[in-house]
Amino acid sequence: MAEQPENESPKTGLQKFKTVTDKILHPFGKKVRKAPETFLEKVWEFFRSLFSAAIAALFIITFFIQNTRIPTGSMEDTILVGDFILVNKFVYGPSSPKYIPFTEIEIPYFTMPFFKFKDPHHGDIVVFEYPGNKEQLRADERIPGLPIPEEQIAMNVNYVKRCIGLPGDTFEVRDKVVFVNGKEFWIPPYIKYLKPYPFPKDEVETDIFPKGKQWNRDYYGPLVIPKKGMQIQLNLENVEEWRTIIDREFAERVVEVKDGIITINGKEVHSYTFQKDYYFMMGDNRDDSADSRFWGFVPRDMVVGEAFMSLFSWDRDIPFSELFRLLGSVRTERILKLIH
């Protein structure tokens, strides 16, 4: 066995890894950049490195991982208010931004489904764009006489919920218990109920989805979740249930009822075939969650990614002006905590 030269120390695993990656990334040799000498060269090198880091960060946030803050308690105790959650955007197929950062200005975007590992599954904790109230065409649409919280009158608002129903599933809640396709659904480990007793079965919540159903949050359904290519019959009894979701697929108001005749884009219809896959989302804090029971289905193209880790957590009600108190509220047990 060859002896190691006295003046040469063995390579560490990190050095060997760097040597291999350098050969892969630079097969024809790595270009040697002259070290900056003057003050201006050093300033230029600093800003060049800063710009490169910003581009790399933007690329990662756009296509792979992003952070989102949890403002409400709808997923307690799985996710807490004040948690900063890491979202895997790559697992469901990355896409380019739909909006100019920090604005609601829409821009053309593209998806990369060939990089997709999976579609949302039962039990996944999913981050998605809020589709809007059950009567809104878009989340930023104001409807006279419809009281909607001001913070929900905006595009590019992300929600975090658990995926309960997949395209084509039949969803139902009986006495607070969730059933999917006739079978009791898996119970999340940190599921939470604020009210020990359910709503009476005959007590109707008028804000329930779909419009006109005589249901409440604890006795809900059965309801079939639309699947791409699925056809439903349209009649005067059910057209209001499906009006908004059909309008959304056309991105404009196309469903009309006049003199007992249902039309879509001016053509009389008796059925409709869905163009997208949809999902049913619920919060683990079942009695304090504004979810698909109230505002409806989430289309596949509004799914952002899967939440998988709590980066860190603190009390969001403490202002930054009380910095030391805010830092003292950090929940150390939730730093880098996997969520499921």
C-alpha positions as CSV (number, residue, x, y, z in Angstrom):
1,M,0.0,0.0,0.0
2,A,1.4,3.4,-1.0
3,E,2.4,5.6,1.9
4,Q,1.0,9.0,2.4
5,P,3.7,11.7,1.6
6,E,4.9,13.4,4.8
7,N,3.9,16.8,3.7
8,E,0.4,15.9,2.5
9,S,-2.4,15.1,4.9
10,P,-5.2,12.7,4.0
11,K,-8.3,14.2,2.3
12,T,-11.4,14.5,4.4
13,G,-14.7,13.2,3.2
14,L,-15.8,16.8,2.5
15,Q,-12.7,17.5,0.4
16,K,-13.3,14.3,-1.6
17,F,-16.9,15.3,-2.2
18,K,-15.9,18.8,-3.3
19,T,-13.3,17.2,-5.7
20,V,-16.0,15.0,-7.3
21,T,-18.6,17.8,-7.6
22,D,-16.0,20.1,-9.1
23,K,-15.3,17.5,-11.8
24,I,-19.0,17.1,-12.5
25,L,-19.8,20.8,-12.6
26,H,-16.5,21.8,-14.3
27,P,-15.5,18.9,-16.6
28,F,-13.1,21.1,-18.5
29,G,-11.5,22.7,-15.5
30,K,-12.6,25.4,-13.1
31,K,-11.9,28.9,-14.3
32,V,-9.6,30.7,-11.9
33,R,-10.9,34.1,-11.0
34,K,-8.4,36.8,-10.1
35,A,-8.7,37.8,-6.5
36,P,-9.9,41.4,-6.0
37,E,-7.2,43.8,-5.1
38,T,-8.4,47.4,-5.2
39,F,-11.2,48.8,-3.1
40,L,-13.6,49.1,-6.1
41,E,-12.9,45.5,-7.1
42,K,-13.7,44.3,-3.6
43,V,-16.9,46.3,-3.6
44,W,-17.8,44.9,-7.0
45,E,-17.0,41.3,-5.8
46,F,-19.2,41.8,-2.7
47,F,-22.3,43.0,-4.7
48,R,-21.7,40.3,-7.3
49,S,-21.7,37.6,-4.6
50,L,-24.8,39.2,-3.0
51,F,-26.6,39.2,-6.3
52,S,-25.7,35.5,-7.0
53,A,-26.9,34.5,-3.5
54,A,-30.2,36.4,-4.1
55,I,-30.7,34.7,-7.5
56,A,-30.0,31.3,-5.9
57,A,-32.4,32.0,-3.0
58,L,-35.1,33.2,-5.4
59,F,-34.7,30.0,-7.5
60,I,-35.0,27.8,-4.4
61,I,-38.1,29.7,-3.1
62,T,-39.7,29.6,-6.5
63,F,-39.3,26.0,-7.3
64,F,-38.3,24.0,-4.2
65,I,-38.8,25.3,-0.6
66,Q,-40.6,28.3,0.8
67,N,-41.5,29.5,4.3
68,T,-45.0,30.5,5.3
69,R,-46.2,31.9,8.6
70,I,-49.3,30.5,10.3
71,P,-51.7,33.3,11.4
72,T,-54.8,31.2,12.5
73,G,-55.5,28.2,14.8
74,S,-57.3,26.1,12.3
75,M,-54.6,23.4,12.3
76,E,-54.0,23.3,16.1
77,D,-52.5,21.4,17.7
78,T,-50.7,19.9,14.6
79,I,-49.5,23.4,13.7
80,L,-49.6,26.4,16.1
81,V,-50.3,30.1,15.6
82,G,-46.9,31.7,15.2
83,D,-45.2,28.7,13.6
84,F,-43.0,29.4,10.6
85,I,-43.6,26.4,8.3
86,L,-41.3,25.0,5.5
87,V,-43.2,24.0,2.4
88,N,-42.0,21.5,-0.1
89,K,-43.1,22.9,-3.5
90,F,-41.2,20.3,-5.5
91,V,-43.1,17.3,-4.4
92,Y,-46.4,18.2,-6.2
93,G,-44.6,19.6,-9.2
94,P,-43.0,23.1,-9.1
95,S,-44.3,26.1,-10.9
96,S,-43.1,29.6,-11.6
97,P,-44.6,32.5,-9.6
98,K,-48.2,33.6,-10.4
99,Y,-47.7,37.1,-9.0
100,I,-45.1,39.7,-8.8
101,P,-43.5,39.3,-5.3
102,F,-45.3,41.3,-2.5
103,T,-48.1,42.4,-4.9
104,E,-51.3,40.9,-6.3
105,I,-50.3,41.6,-9.9
106,E,-50.7,38.4,-11.9
107,I,-48.1,37.3,-14.4
108,P,-47.9,34.4,-16.9
109,Y,-46.7,31.3,-15.2
110,F,-45.8,27.7,-16.1
111,T,-45.7,24.4,-14.3
112,M,-43.3,21.5,-14.5
113,P,-45.4,18.4,-14.0
114,F,-42.6,16.1,-15.3
115,F,-40.7,16.8,-12.0
116,K,-43.8,15.9,-9.9
117,F,-43.3,13.1,-7.4
118,K,-47.0,12.8,-6.5
119,D,-50.4,14.5,-6.3
120,P,-51.8,15.4,-2.9
121,H,-52.8,12.2,-0.9
122,H,-55.2,11.6,1.9
123,G,-53.8,13.1,5.1
124,D,-51.2,15.4,3.5
125,I,-50.8,18.8,5.1
126,V,-51.3,21.0,2.0
127,V,-50.5,24.7,1.3
128,F,-52.7,26.2,-1.3
129,E,-54.0,29.4,-2.7
130,Y,-57.4,30.4,-1.1
131,P,-59.9,30.0,-3.9
132,G,-62.4,32.4,-2.5
133,N,-65.8,32.3,-0.8
134,K,-68.3,29.8,-2.2
135,E,-70.0,32.6,-4.2
136,Q,-66.8,34.5,-5.3
137,L,-65.5,34.0,-8.8
138,R,-62.0,35.1,-7.5
139,A,-60.8,35.7,-4.0
140,D,-60.6,39.4,-4.6
141,E,-64.2,39.8,-5.9
142,R,-66.5,41.9,-3.7
143,I,-70.1,40.8,-3.7
144,P,-72.7,43.3,-2.4
145,G,-74.5,42.0,0.6
146,L,-72.0,39.2,1.2
147,P,-70.0,39.8,4.4
148,I,-66.4,38.5,3.8
149,P,-63.5,39.3,6.2
150,E,-61.3,42.0,4.7
151,E,-58.2,39.8,4.9
152,Q,-59.8,37.3,2.6
153,I,-60.6,39.9,-0.1
154,A,-57.2,39.3,-1.8
155,M,-55.4,37.1,-4.2
156,N,-52.2,35.2,-3.5
157,V,-53.4,34.3,0.0
158,N,-52.1,30.9,1.1
159,Y,-54.0,28.5,3.4
160,V,-52.7,25.4,5.2
161,K,-55.1,22.5,5.7
162,R,-55.2,18.7,5.7
163,C,-56.2,17.0,2.5
164,I,-59.3,14.9,3.3
165,G,-60.9,14.2,0.0
166,L,-59.3,13.4,-3.5
167,P,-60.9,13.9,-6.9
168,G,-63.8,11.5,-7.3
169,D,-64.1,10.7,-3.5
170,T,-67.4,10.9,-1.7
171,F,-67.0,12.9,1.5
172,E,-69.3,12.9,4.5
173,V,-69.3,14.0,8.2
174,R,-71.6,12.1,10.6
175,D,-71.8,13.2,14.2
176,K,-68.4,15.0,13.9
177,V,-66.7,11.8,12.4
178,V,-65.3,12.1,8.8
179,F,-66.1,9.4,6.3
180,V,-64.5,9.1,2.9
181,N,-66.0,6.6,0.4
182,G,-68.1,5.2,3.2
183,K,-65.2,4.4,5.5
184,E,-64.1,6.3,8.6
185,F,-61.2,8.5,7.8
186,W,-57.8,8.3,9.5
187,I,-57.7,10.4,12.7
188,P,-54.8,12.9,12.8
189,P,-52.7,12.5,16.0
190,Y,-53.4,16.1,17.2
191,I,-57.0,16.5,16.1
192,K,-58.9,19.0,18.3
193,Y,-62.5,19.6,19.1
194,L,-63.6,22.8,21.0
195,K,-67.2,21.6,21.3
196,P,-67.8,18.1,22.8
197,Y,-71.3,17.8,21.3
198,P,-72.2,18.1,17.6
199,F,-74.7,20.5,16.0
200,P,-78.2,18.9,15.9
201,K,-78.6,17.1,12.6
202,D,-81.6,19.2,11.6
203,E,-79.9,22.5,12.4
204,V,-78.8,24.2,9.1
205,E,-75.8,26.5,8.8
206,T,-76.6,28.9,6.0
207,D,-72.9,29.6,5.2
208,I,-72.2,26.0,4.4
209,F,-70.9,24.8,1.0
210,P,-72.5,24.1,-1.5
211,K,-75.1,26.9,-1.5
212,G,-78.6,25.7,-0.5
213,K,-77.6,22.5,1.2
214,Q,-79.4,21.7,4.4
215,W,-76.2,20.7,6.3
216,N,-74.0,21.8,9.1
217,R,-70.3,21.3,9.9
218,D,-71.0,18.2,12.0
219,Y,-73.5,16.6,9.7
220,Y,-72.3,17.2,6.2
221,G,-72.8,15.4,2.9
222,P,-72.5,13.0,1.3
223,L,-70.8,15.1,-1.4
224,V,-68.9,13.9,-4.4
225,I,-65.6,15.8,-5.1
226,P,-65.3,16.7,-8.8
227,K,-62.7,14.9,-10.9
228,K,-61.4,15.9,-14.3
229,G,-63.6,14.4,-16.9
230,M,-66.5,13.7,-14.5
231,Q,-69.9,14.6,-15.8
232,I,-72.8,15.8,-13.7
233,Q,-76.4,16.4,-14.6
234,L,-77.6,20.0,-14.3
235,N,-81.1,21.0,-13.4
236,L,-83.0,23.8,-11.7
237,E,-82.6,22.0,-8.3
238,N,-78.8,21.7,-8.3
239,V,-77.5,24.5,-10.6
240,E,-76.8,26.9,-7.7
241,E,-74.6,24.2,-6.1
242,W,-72.3,24.1,-9.1
243,R,-72.7,27.6,-10.5
244,T,-69.5,29.1,-8.9
245,I,-67.2,26.2,-9.7
246,I,-68.3,26.1,-13.3
247,D,-67.8,29.9,-13.6
248,R,-64.3,29.6,-12.1
249,E,-63.4,27.0,-14.7
250,F,-64.2,29.6,-17.4
251,A,-62.7,32.4,-15.3
252,E,-65.9,34.5,-15.9
253,R,-69.6,34.4,-15.1
254,V,-71.0,32.0,-17.7
255,V,-73.8,30.1,-16.0
256,E,-77.3,31.7,-16.4
257,V,-80.8,30.6,-15.6
258,K,-83.6,32.3,-17.5
259,D,-87.2,31.1,-18.0
260,G,-86.3,27.7,-16.5
261,I,-83.5,27.2,-19.0
262,I,-79.8,26.7,-17.9
263,T,-77.2,28.1,-20.3
264,I,-73.4,28.1,-20.2
265,N,-71.9,30.8,-22.5
266,G,-75.4,31.3,-24.0
267,K,-75.8,27.6,-24.9
268,E,-78.6,25.5,-23.3
269,V,-77.1,22.6,-21.3
270,H,-78.4,19.7,-19.2
271,S,-75.0,18.4,-18.0
272,Y,-71.4,19.6,-17.4
273,T,-68.0,17.9,-17.6
274,F,-65.4,19.2,-15.2
275,Q,-62.1,20.4,-16.6
276,K,-60.0,20.1,-13.4
277,D,-59.3,17.9,-10.5
278,Y,-60.4,19.1,-7.1
279,Y,-59.6,18.5,-3.4
280,F,-61.4,18.8,-0.1
281,M,-59.4,20.4,2.7
282,M,-60.1,20.5,6.5
283,G,-58.4,21.9,9.5
284,D,-57.3,19.5,12.4
285,N,-59.0,22.0,14.8
286,R,-62.4,20.8,13.5
287,D,-64.6,23.3,15.3
288,D,-62.6,26.4,14.6
289,S,-61.6,25.9,10.9
290,A,-62.8,27.9,7.9
291,D,-62.3,25.1,5.3
292,S,-63.9,23.3,2.4
293,R,-67.1,22.8,4.4
294,F,-67.7,26.5,4.0
295,W,-65.9,27.8,0.9
296,G,-65.6,24.7,-1.3
297,F,-63.2,22.7,-3.3
298,V,-59.5,23.5,-4.1
299,P,-58.5,23.0,-7.7
300,R,-55.3,21.2,-8.5
301,D,-53.6,24.3,-10.1
302,M,-54.0,26.2,-6.8
303,V,-52.0,23.7,-4.8
304,V,-48.6,25.2,-3.7
305,G,-46.9,22.4,-1.8
306,E,-46.8,20.1,1.2
307,A,-45.9,21.5,4.7
308,F,-43.4,19.3,6.3
309,M,-41.5,21.1,9.1
310,S,-41.8,23.8,11.6
311,L,-38.7,26.0,11.2
312,F,-39.3,27.8,14.5
313,S,-42.2,29.3,16.4
314,W,-43.1,32.3,18.7
315,D,-45.9,34.4,20.0
316,R,-47.1,36.4,17.0
317,D,-49.1,38.7,19.2
318,I,-46.0,40.3,20.7
319,P,-44.9,43.3,18.6
320,F,-41.3,43.6,17.3
321,S,-40.9,46.7,19.5
322,E,-40.8,44.3,22.4
323,L,-37.9,42.3,20.8
324,F,-36.6,40.6,24.0
325,R,-40.1,39.6,25.1
326,L,-40.7,38.3,21.5
327,L,-37.4,36.3,21.5
328,G,-38.3,34.9,25.0
329,S,-41.6,33.5,23.5
330,V,-39.8,31.2,21.1
331,R,-41.0,27.7,21.4
332,T,-37.8,25.7,21.4
333,E,-39.6,22.4,21.1
334,R,-40.9,23.4,17.7
335,I,-37.6,24.4,16.2
336,L,-37.0,22.0,13.2
337,K,-39.9,19.9,14.2
338,L,-41.3,17.6,11.5
339,I,-45.1,17.9,11.2
340,H,-47.5,15.2,10.0
